[in-house]
Amino acid sequence: MNKKYYLTALKMAWPSVLESFFIALAGMIDTMMVGSLGSYAIAAVGLTTQPKFIALAIFISINIAVSSLVARRRGQKDKMGANSVFLTAMILTLILCLLFSLITVFFASDIIHLAGSQSDTHPSAVLYYQIIMGGMVFNLIAMTINAAQRGSGNTKIAFVTNLTSSVLNVFFNYLLIGGKFGFPALGIKGAAIATVLGSVVAMFMSVRSLFKPHSLIQVRYLLKNKVHFDFNVAKTIGKLSSSMYIENLAMRIGFLATALTAASLGTNTFAIHNAGMNILGLGFSFADGMQVAAVALAGKALGEEKPKVAIEFGQICQRIGLVISIILSAFLFFFGRDLMGIYFRDPQLIDQSIIVIQFTMVIVLLQISQIIYAGCLRSGGDVKYTLFVGIISASIIRTAVTLILVNIFKLGLAGIWIGVLSDQFSRFLLMRHRFKAGKWTQIRI
């Protein structure tokens, strides 16, 4: 039976892991290609990361709730409930998207200034941010559809759409950043346009998946059964996503404090920090992929009222994640310097970046496991606890350690990454403890 569970977990996980990997890889290549313009360009794009994810936090939270609820309804064999969750979430997403797009585009300059921009990075960062946020509706539609499809057990569609989007992003980067084959050389503006073009294609591919006859979530079923916006479903989504939103927001504020501290150390140091976070994002991609599998499998088991099976799938996903993290850590040990050499041409900057690689080698071992544990807790509806952990670890511990070590002990880049390590270590301990206690399997959503 255990072997069967492993095969099921791997079958569910591989599309999500590869999807997240290629998204992260495209992000890395994006930064590397922008890096050809100079270290200021890496810093400028890096400045937009936390403001972008702070704006996206509510949508990410809604999508996690959608995956959890659709997986639960699937286990309950409630097709109407699953489609109602999807349609309600999509309407909520479109309304909120309009609001957030207007705010972020209009106040882009102020937002980027608060993110710690300098005179050499501010104009480019503002331009990049406005284009990305102005075109985020395409990304959000695809994200919501893919979240519902993941919950229904279809992780392949998200993999295919995001892989295609990532490939197109890199392709248009090549054409638009430096100006190839007669296309204009748009620099950072070209990188932003390339990202939006990739998300447009991903959106159309995701929408197409809703017309598949065997899909749990499908347009034909929505129209035939006159599924409509359901305020009770909206309340359930709101109840789950609100805690996750506050958690996500609290974490992003902690991340922003780290980024601001890094930016205060100078453009080159901030560029190195962003390259390191880019590489750490590779670890997150594997964790996120395994988390998707854990949410779908554990959520379905809980819907079938099989808590022991949910725990078993969570443990299996964590073990697979641990193996991945060990392989990734070993890769960084042998090839970390070469990786940084792609970002930077200055040997001095490469030498300074090695300390970031050393921290990342340790952090990925904790990061992947804690994210999978957290996914299991969310699939069970234990979102208040994950909120508590997010605030304690990312907002308080990470921020306090970073500020003390950088501003008082003057540890510079090392101080920033000790802060990142302290965040991941505390989250790992707290998430693992809660998962082992098993109370998350007893919550009804």
ABEGO torsion letter per residue (X at the ends): XAAAAAAAAAAAAAAAAAAAAAAAAAAAAAAAAAAAAEAAAAAAAAAAAAAAAAAAAAAAAAAAAAAAAAAAAAAAGBAAAAAAAAAAAAAAAAAAAAAAAAAAAAAAAAAAAAAGBBAAAAAAAAAAAAAAAAAAAAAAAAAAAAAAAAAAGBAAAAAAAAAAAAAAAAAAAAAAAAGBGGBBBAEAAAAAAAAAAAAAAAAAAAAAAAABAABABBAAAAAAAGBBBBAAAAAAAAAAAAAAAAAAAAAAAAAAAAAAAAAAAEAAAAAAAAAAAAAAAAAAAAAAAAAAAAAAAAAAAAAAGBAAAAAAAAAAAAAAAAAAAAAAAAAAAAAAAAAAAAABABAAAAAAAAAAAAAAAAAAAAAAAAAAAAAAAAAAGBAAAAAAAAAAAAAAAAAAAAAAAAAAAGAEAAAAAAAAAAAAAAAAAAAAAAAAAGAAAABBX
